Amino acid sequence: MITFSFWGYAHGDGYGGSICGLPQGFTFSVEQINRQLQLRKQGYGRSSRQQWPDVVTFDGFGEQVTVDGELRFFVPNKCVEQRDEIVALRSGHSDVVGRVRFPDKTVRQVAELSSARSTVCYVVMGAICKQLLAAHGVHTYSYVERIGKVASRNRYRFGVSEQQSHFALLHCPCRYATQLMCDEIDLMRQQGSSLGGVVAVGATGVPMGVGEIAPYSRRLDAQIAANLVGIPSVKGVSFGMGDKFATSDGVSAHDKLAVSHGQIVYSTNNCGGIVAGISTGGDILCHLTVKPVPTVKGVETVTLQLQTAPQHYERADTCVVPNVGVVGENILAYVLADQMMQQGLI
């Protein structure tokens, strides 16, 4: 089993962590990890604070790392500072609930602990697993389906959509929708508000038979959903057709079976690549509902002294939907690599 732990604060020295359980002798590229860290930061809706690249280092290694036991890594913060205490509480952040759960910490300390900046650690772990999976023909990906009220009109094609010149902006396969999404982001930025959306996270090349039936918590979709919903700003996870299942009938909803090269296969993929907690051999496809970033201007709130005040505001992103997708595809890689290793498929 692959296990990892990490520590750090959003504006402290950085984030460090340890990883155990990777295959002995497996060699991976640090440059490819840094590429995923770069994708996590870039995008049209991000703030100016994302201008500095994140770079990971591993104890005792350079650009190539060969696994020989526990791995330790560190990602330094470029912005190291002591920030003022948060007085006017923010409902969408950890300010209120975090103080109740950790009464010995200040609101600022809780905010530093729960910051989405910690996702650099998830990406480091997942980017290693992406390389492990790629060596066995499995690749994870993500793309934006919707930002605010604007939805993509084009279908995503793995390895093709990424080559489009506009894709780097918002990871959307539709050029027309990308421009409209950028316009919406500009408007929300001017208003001091933010936008959410829907991002798809998937994997291609996963063989049939990956996963478990019982207990329910070990089902492949249960493992994936439990990990993906832990990403900050993610408020919903669905597979395949998602909420369209609710309005479909039993004949049209379920995938058709066929015979190909002497084997039974699923000829459609409404289920999102998983049935009964086990992979079908089709693309695993998850849809993540991403809420708008809660740091906004012009909201009335309360203080710890129970007085009304304008909500605390700091420099913030306007839209992180594509960045959530990058984090998600790396987390998906971790879940798949861990399960396939446990089954002896890696």
Secondary structure, DSSP 8 states (H G I E B T S, - for coil): --EEEEEE-TTSSEEEEEEE---TT-EEEHHHHHHHHHHHH-STT--GGGGS----EETT--SEEE--S-EEEEEE-S---------B--TTSSHHHHHHH-TTS-HHHHHHHH-GGGHHHHHHHHHHHHHHHHTTT-EEEEEEEEETTEE--S---TTTGGGSTTHHHH--S-HHHHHHHHHHHHHHHHHT--B-EEEEEEEES--TT-B-SSSGGGSHHHHHHHHHTTSTTEEEEEETTGGGGGGS-HHHHS--EEEETTEEEES--TTTTEETTEE-SS-EEEEEEE---S--SS-EEEBTTS-EEE----S--SB-HHHHHHHHHHHHHHHHHHHHHHTT--
